[in-house]
């Protein structure tokens, strides 16, 4: 298989390794090249990862090279990547029937290129709210990876190990896929529909059923936050009892905790998207940008604009 890996500056090294290493191992175990890999860049001869490690490329966007599959690997702020030549090239590959795969922040770039219409997809949870806000018609799930016809999307991290197990199984059989997974001591293969994050019980260290149900409901209603009475109705207890449980389990009131969740998502969007502060305010359930800014500054001791400015400066320095 002729594989292209398009690396976007600042790409996630772990996600990249979890793609290429299983293919390298498959080639070694079979003692001939099942996968032929080319590294692709937009302009640079070497592409720098998020941790500073660099990968040398052999191919550039727009070159007339035949591929069976092209992975787009990105991280950081993929929504800020706006390169018309890259988008046109991805569209050309799509018309040719090349399978396109996005990993970590890569699915965001595939969406920006206009090649994900009518396809189901997933993306790293950090970028999910951004896509829901900017592209509400997309079919975005929170799974580890998702294969829909000639589109593959993967949440990143170590999830590509699970994806590659599935792809090697499909193309070269279960026996080889298991040998590759054993090579990396990746013995607990997760299904494509597995969750991206630890469960609420593990994340917040609470076994209180009403609290767990309330938090799950909160996470499903970010742009349209529910009232305390609505949360109490969902959990089937009184408002007073729900507040008492949140105070016991998490040390704060129900609605204060809810606001912290929404502000945390807003903080991520400020760092990883080009949406305006007002758009982010609305996306996280605040009625006005002024109210959002007041709540944000109280929570993080700096204004949204200050945080965004600091992020832009650090990006330029890196």
Protein Blocks (a to p, Z undefined) as FASTA:
>chain_A
ZZdddddehiafklmmmmmmmmmmmmmmnopafbccddddfklmbdcdfkopacddfbde
hiacddfbdcdddehjlmlpccfklmmmmmmmmmnopacddehjlmmmmmmnopagoiac
dddfklmmmmmmmmmmbccdfbfbdcehjaccdebjjlmmmmmmmmmmmmnojklmmmmm
mmnopabccdfkbcfbdcfklmnopabfklmmmmmmmmmmmmlccdfklmmmmnopafkl
mmmmmmmmnopafklmmmmmmmmmmmmmmmmccbdfklmmmmnopabfklmmmmmmmmno
pafklmmmmmmmmmmmZZ
